Amino acid sequence: MSAKKFMTRDVITTVMTTSIADALFTMCQHRIHNLPVVDHKGVFVGIFGIQHLLHELLPVAVIIKSRLMGLSFVSDNPQ
């Protein structure tokens, strides 16, 4: 079996000048976790991923297991 059977043909992409807010909106709209980034010629240059963004945005204390026991301080209800 090859990857062709499981690959996505119509890939949703963004460009490097897209704002983080717009990239996240696109990801939510299409229910995807990673957004390929392409240059002005459509050539792949990288990935904008939710995991990378969360790693940068969450406080260091959350990442270090000995500091906090969970994310109870994060609201489940967006405002």
C-alpha positions, -999 to +999 in steps of 0.1 A: +000+000+000+013+035-008+009+069+007-011+079-024-042+061-010-042+083+022-028+116+009-047+149+006-048+162-030-063+196-025-039+209+002-048+241+020-018+264+023-008+298+034+021+323+028+047+336+052+031+371+054-002+356+067-010+368+102-011+342+130-048+351+135-056+345+099-036+312+098-054+300+129-088+310+115-080+289+083-069+260+104-101+261+125-123+266+094-109+235+078-103+215+110-066+209+104-037+210+128-009+219+104-008+245+076+018+242+049+035+275+041+045+282+005+064+310-012+051+333-040+057+305-065+038+279-045+069+261-034+068+246+001+089+264+027+076+251+060+048+242+083+027+264+106+015+240+132-008+242+162+017+223+184+045+248+177+022+277+184+010+262+217+046+255+227+055+292+222+023+306+238+019+285+269+038+297+299+070+278+306+056+268+340+031+246+322+057+229+301+079+221+332+059+192+349+072+200+383+057+235+383+020+231+376-004+202+378-026+208+348-042+237+329-070+245+353-063+282+350-072+281+312-109+288+306-129+264+284-151+292+273-136+317+248-145+353+253 
